């Protein structure tokens, strides 16, 4: 018989005395160093991430875009939560990010918020739709508030997208700002 070689236990697992093969760190935990013994795998997996059995890092696998992980020690993607409408969740999110004014998220599981289209605006945060620009105002894409037509012009309809769409006051009429 040949001499056996002593090797430290590999990362991602731990070694028990008198057992020839390492044991994977359990799901939800990880082994970032070699030579772990007696189930001494580290503390739970980090928020926004999950650790399957044998993981070597607290950030072994990120919660997919459109989902978030608000707890530690998650064991797989199924433990990550669905991003709610009105919020965005990029890859590895710990919490949903509420959409800022001028943007919206009209459905669940979005990785980023959508900009309000030209002719619409959104003054609130965490919204699922944009509002139509009111008459005598115009709204560029991503507007958080409507912009009034300048003095001497007026807007004859809702949903104007540019200042140039405001109409000059006809002779014999008066248009205030």
C-alpha positions, 0 to 999 in steps of 0.5 A: 500500500502507498502512503496516504497524503494529508490534504486540507479540506477544500473550500465549500465543505468541511471534513469530519475526523476519520472520514475520507471525503469532505462533506458539502456545506449545507444550503444557505451556508458557505465555506470560504476557506480550506480546512474547515472541520465539524460543520464549521461552515460560515454564517448565513448567505448574504441578503440578495443572494442564495447559497446552494450546498457546497457554496464558497462565498456569502454571495454565491448566487445573486437573486435574479433581476426582477426579484430580491432577497430580504433575508439571510441564508437563502438556499435557492432562487425560489427563496427570492421574492417577486419585485412588486409593481411600482418598484424595480429589482436589479440582480442581487437586490436586498429590497425593491427600489421604489420608482422615482418621480418621472418613472413607473413600473406597471408590472411585477418582476421588473429589473428597472423602472420605465421612463414616462413617455413624452406627453405624460408625467408622474409626480409621485414615487412608486407608481404603476402608470403615468398621467396624461399631460394636462391642457396648456402644458407640455411634458417631455419624456421622464417628466415629474411635472408638466411644464406650462406653455409660455406666455402668449401661447396656449395648449389646445389639447392634452398630451403635448410633448414639446414647447413647440406644440403650444400654439401662439395666441391669435390676434384679438385674444389674450393668453396668460402663462 
